[in-house]
Amino acid sequence: MTLKILTSDLLADTRHGFFTRRGGASSGIFEGLNCGLGSSDQRQAVTMNRARVAEAMDVPAEALGRVHQVHSADVLTVSEANQADLQAGAKADAMVTNVPGIALSILTADCQPVLFADAKAGVVGAAHAGWRGALDGILEATLAAMEALGADRANTSAVIGPTISQRAYEVGPEFFDDFIAQDPENARFFANGEGDRYLFDLPSLGLHKLRSAGVGAAQWTGHCTYSDPARFYSYRRTTHLKEADYGRLISCIRL
């Protein structure tokens, strides 16, 4: 089956893709393009899936960079000197580089995959922004790391890929309190749900953070991971279905 890859006009000058689950070698609950080495899927299938992604990005498999994502605000800068460590999985939740031929990749299954590019400066970035990372500043940290490589945030475009939408993201009052403690205006990202529950708008938070940080252009592709099982993996959907594990989507960008 052919890979199905979502792209954005904002990043048209840079090779990138938000990969869906279609076109992979995994089976069972992981059916499709599961790229999560940390899942309980067969490693051979995941390795094959990642090789297909590398081929689609026109890089060798060893140039498909990854990090061990831990919901932090830490960013790994990939240089000529450390690119050999791309497969080591350093703990971080974003990567930036100005080195051509390296594909930065992020794994998600409801959290926001965010791809960045300043095509003029020749700097790209990729971030994993769940609610904790977004609240703690991973998007702002990614932009700062890109600037350190010569990017201009006013010339940078940032695109949020498939993520869980507000209608599917029910949270409790303690979750709401964490956001209000940081900034009372964060209430704008919540709608009333059943009883004491709220519905949280993660992509709107991401867009607000990006625009407040001064990016030249920002958008969400509009795809909800939870509500489209044929195309996307979803941690929350898997939890509700009481499945044993879930696949991970991959999003990539390169110079």
N, C-alpha and C positions, 0 to 999 in steps of 0.2 A: 504494500500500500504506500502511496506517495505521501511524503511529509506535508503537513499543512502548517504554514508559517504565517503569522500575522505581522504586518509591518505598519509603520506610520510615516505619513508625508513629512512630518517634522524632522525625521531622521533620514530623509531620502538621500542625502549626500554621504551617508555612512552605512556600511553594510551591517545589518542588524536583523533580529527576528525574535518574536515571541512565539516559541514553538508550542503547538497544541499536543495532545496525546496521540494524535493520528500518525500512523506510519511507522510504528515501533515494533520491536520483536518480543516484548513482554506479553504474558498471558495471564489468565485468571483475573484477580482483582486489580492487577497492574496492567491489564491489557493496553497495549499501545507503547508510546515513547516515554517510558519511565526512565529518568536520568538520575535517580537518587541512589548513589552508592551506599547510602546509609539505610536504605529500605531493606526489607527481608526478601526482596525479589532475587531471582537467580542472577548472580554477578555477571555471568556470561551474557545474559540478555541486556543488562544495563550497560555493559561495556560496548556491546554492539550498537545500542541506541545512541550512546555518546559518540561513537565513531560516525554514525550517520549525521549527527548534528555537526561534527567537525567538518565532514565532507560538504555539508550544505553551506557552512561558513567559509569554505575554501581554505581551511587550515589543517595541518597534520593533527592527529589526535592529541599529541603531547602539547600542542599550542592552545588547547581548549582549557583555559585557566579556571580554577575553582578555589573556593575558600570553605572552611568549616564554619557554617553560619550559626551564630549564637545569640541573635537578637541584641546585638551591641550597636554602638556608634563608631566602631573601629573600621578604618579603611586601609586596604593594602595597596601600596603604590608598586606597580609592576614595571621594572626597568630592564635594561639590557643585562644588568648584572645578576638579577634574581629571577629571571624568567625561567630558569631551569627548575625552580621550585614550584611551578604552577600546579603540579599534581600533588604537592605535599599537603594541601588543605590547611593552611594557616588559619587560625581563628580570627575571623573578621566578618563583616556583613556588607562590604562593598569593595570594589577594586577600581583603580584608575590606571591609565597608561597613555604614553605618547609613542609607544613602540609599535610600528606596523606589523601585521601578521600574527598578532595575539588576539584571540577571541576571549573576552571577559564573559563569564557566565554566572548566572544566579539561578538557584532552585527555589521554587515556591509551590504551595498547594493551598492557597487562599491569601497569603501575604502579598504585598505589592512587589512586583519586579519593576524596577525603574532603570531605564537606559538613558544615558546622557551623552551628548556630543557637542563639542565646539569644533566643527569641521574646519573652520578657518585656521585655528591654532593647531589642529591635529591632536586633539586630546579627547579621549572617551572614558566613560565610567559606567558601572553597573552596580545597582544597590538592591539589597533585600530589605524591604521596609514593612515589617509587621507593625502592629500598634505600638509595641514597646520601643522598637528601633526608631520609628517615626517620632514618637514622643521624646525620645532621648537625643535626637539630632543626627541620625544617620544621613539624611538627605543633605543637610547643611554641611556635614563633615565631608561628604563626597564632593560637593562643589568646592570646598576649601582645598581639598587634595588636588582637584583638577587645576585650580588656580596656581598651585605650587608648581605645576608643570607648564604653566604659560597660558592656560585657558582664561577667557573672560566670561564671567557668568552672564553678562548681558548678551553675549553672543551664543550662549549655550541653550540647547533645546533639551527638554527632559520629557520622557513619555512613560506613563504608568501603564503596564500591561494588564492582562487578565488577573483580577483579584476578586475577593468576595464583596458583594454589593450590600448596601444598607438593608435592603429588605430581607436578607438572609443572615445578618450578623446581629443576633440577639445577645445582649450582655446584661450583667447585674448591676446593682447600685454601687457596689464597691469599685467597679470598673469606671463608672461615670465619675466617682469621687476623685480618682487618680488624675483624671483630665482636668477637672475643675480646680484641683489643688495647684496645677501648673499655671492655668490661665482660665478665669471664669468665662471668657469668650469661647472656650472650647465647647460650651454647651450647644453651639451651632451645629456640631457634628452628631447630635443625638436627636432621635425622635422617640416619642412615647410608644412603648410596646404593651404587652399584656401584664397586668398587675404592676409589680415594681420593676419590670424589665424595660430595657431601652433597646433601640435599634441604632447601631453605630455605623457612621459613614466613613469608612477607612479611605477610599480614594479621594473624597473631598478634603480630608485632613492632609493627605499627601500633596494635593494640588495647592492647598493653602500654604503649606510649608515651603514648597518650591517657589511659588510666586512671591512670598514674603522674603525669601532669600535672594530674590533678584534675578531669577533665570529669565532669559529672553522670551522663551515660549515653553508652555507646559500643557499637557493634555493627558486624559485617561482614554484608553481605547474603547471603554464602555462594555467590556466583556466581564460577566460574572462567573467565577469559577464554580460556585455552589450550584447554580441553576442549570448548568449545561454539562451533564456527565459524559456526553458523547465526545466532547472536545477537551474537557479540563478535569484534572484531578482536584480534589477538595478534601482537606483534612476534616473540616466540620461535617461535610456530608458523610464521609467515612465513619465518623464518630456516631452520627445519628443512625446510620445503618448497621452499626455494631460490627463493622468489618475489621479484620485483624490488622490491616496496614493500608497504606495508600501510596500512590505514585507521586513523583515530583516532576513538575513542569520545568523546562529550562528556557531561559531568555539570554540572548547573546548579542554582543556588539564588538566590532573590530575596526581598526583603521585599514 
